[in-house]
Each structure stands twice: as structure tokens, then as C-alpha cells.
Amino acid sequence: MTGTTFIITFTTRPEAASDFRAMLDNVKRDLPAVVGCRGVDIFRASDDPAVFTLVEQWDSEQAHKKHIETLTASGGWDVIAAFLLEPPSGRYASRL
């Protein structure tokens, strides 16, 4: 099965971790409904409750980039960024 994986890690401000976690419930429900998204797995670091990693499956890198453009244009990215201690770290990856 072809497609692409995008892995992104967010580090929230410590006082925002609980609210960010709650927001991720919506992401888990809503992201798979986005055109081109095949699914998302969400993880919380065992050693730091303010660190979250999303492993997203997409039809293509272009489908993911279109989603990010839409999220940015709608102001949704600003909502996410308000929780963060630092910019997220993300990259496309291929299964070995």
C-alpha cells in the first residue's frame, strides 16, 4: 500500500498539557475525515507529560501539505501553537 507517513512531535507549555491532551481527542476523531488522511495514532511521552507525538498516515505528501495549508488559513494552526513551548518537530518518513 502506497502513501506517506508524517510524524510530528509537540512540546506543550507544562500548564497547557492537559488542555492540549483534550484537544487531541478532537484531532483523533476529526483528522481521519480530512480528504487524503488514512488515520492518526497519538502518543504521549512516558517521561514527560507535555510531549505528544502524532503518527499520521496520508495518501500522499501533497495531501498532507494541502491539509496544513487549510489549517493555517483557517486559524487552526494558531490555536495549536498557543499551547506550545516551542515549534513542533515534524518530518515525512517511510516504513522500512
Secondary structure, 3 states (H helix, E strand, C coil): CCCEEEEEEEEECHHHHHHHHHHHHHHHHHHHHCCCEEEEEEEECCCCCCEEEEEEEECCHHHHHHHHHHHHHHCHHHHHHCCECCCCEEEEECCC
